[in-house]
Amino acid sequence: MKKDKWERSWKNIDKTVYSNRNIISRFGFFLLKRSIKKITDKIKLNKSSKIIDIGCGSGKSLSYFREFGFKNSIGIDFSLNALKNCRVRGFKINKDVFLMDAAKTKFKSNSFNLVFAEGLLEHYKNFMALAREFSRLSRRYILIVQPDHFTLTGKLLNILVSKIEKGHVKEYDYKMSDFINIFKELGFEIKIMRGSHLNYLMNLDTSKILLFEKV
């Protein structure tokens, strides 16, 4: 995936899609936020835990972790325009968020209790390099949020977004089993899989949230 595509995407992005002014986006983000909170509560993740949000984009998910009380949380992205968007949420570049390639970070192995990524791996035709880096950085948990293009709602959303979202970056079709199998090879076992928004209607949800734990 070419970096310049992401730079254009974050430069041209419609801010209302990611802001509280859009009621549909606000409700979707609320449900995702609730799902992340339920998982961190379920595994009793200590508030002092070190968390990294890989491909943090505008800092939306990172803001959730900060709100949950995880002060030792940071984000990385290889798009400078993405990090500039993070400043709208009060994050400082080189303090809270860092310009860095997700496949080749500068952190030591086992640096983070939780490695998190939302909507990142599906943009890569081969995400193995990223999965290896996630696994290297994680001391215990990996938490990813991935679109599901195989549900009716997921398929429709992917088509809709690709048509109307300016600067949309291509998404590849991955089954959840693809992620489960790759991380299993890397020493991480799936512990939780649920709909990101509609847990009890998982087969209708547009995306899934998956928690892996180091074996």
PyMOL commands that set and color helices and strands:
alter all, ss='L'
color gray80, all
select helices_A, chain A and resi 3-12+15-18+23-42+60-67+80-89+121-123+128-137+152-164+176-185+199-204
alter helices_A, ss='H'
color red, helices_A
select strands_A, chain A and resi 51-54+73-77+97-99+112-118+138-147+188-195+207-214
alter strands_A, ss='S'
color yellow, strands_A
deselect
rebuild
show_as cartoon
